[in-house]
Amino acid sequence: MSDKAFTSVTAPATNLVRPSGLHQWGAAIARRRWLVLGVRLVLLLAAAVSYPGLQHRLQAPDYGVNGAQSTRAEQLIARYFPQRGAEQDVIVFYSPATVATSPAYRQVVTRVIAATRGAEGVNGVISPYAPGATGQIAAGGHAAIALIGLSGDSGARASHARVLQDRVKATAHAPVKAWLTGYSPVANDLTSVEDADASRAESIGIPVA
């Protein structure tokens, strides 16, 4: 056997493939699996604890456009007509069984307006029975509206509207129903629906993943 052939047979292999970074990472995780599982559990618990705070902060975005005429008009209304607030919302009253002129209807309207008038961020409330109020009681008398002005930026108005929605719901009673509507209340409801849908999707998707 020649020296060349002997060398080719006995020479150590020098072209071994070096493990990739992902392979080394996976091997490190496997060697420290209990530590990794413990860290994941801690992170999961931290996420669960912080979730309610994050959920409370969720709100609809401000769709206003800087420099637009609508934004400028909103600023002028808030500046020169502060009693109207930066946003004008409506409390809607409705009863299929009675009309706005009945004592029972008036009692509910008075109770709801009293609960909302002193709330934070409320600049003013115009009752359908207020002197000078026009067009706030529908033909037939079963529906009526109260005008309400909110102050603050978009985030503050969303927070104020959420409190008002709860107060309106809590103080209205049979035979009259009441709802708060307007930009911020609708945005709050939209956020609640989207949040509920996202939570449902994640409760299904994350366990499957």
Salt bridges, closest charged atoms under 4 A:
GLU74 OE2 - ARG157 NH2 3.62
GLU87 OE1 - ARG157 NE 2.81
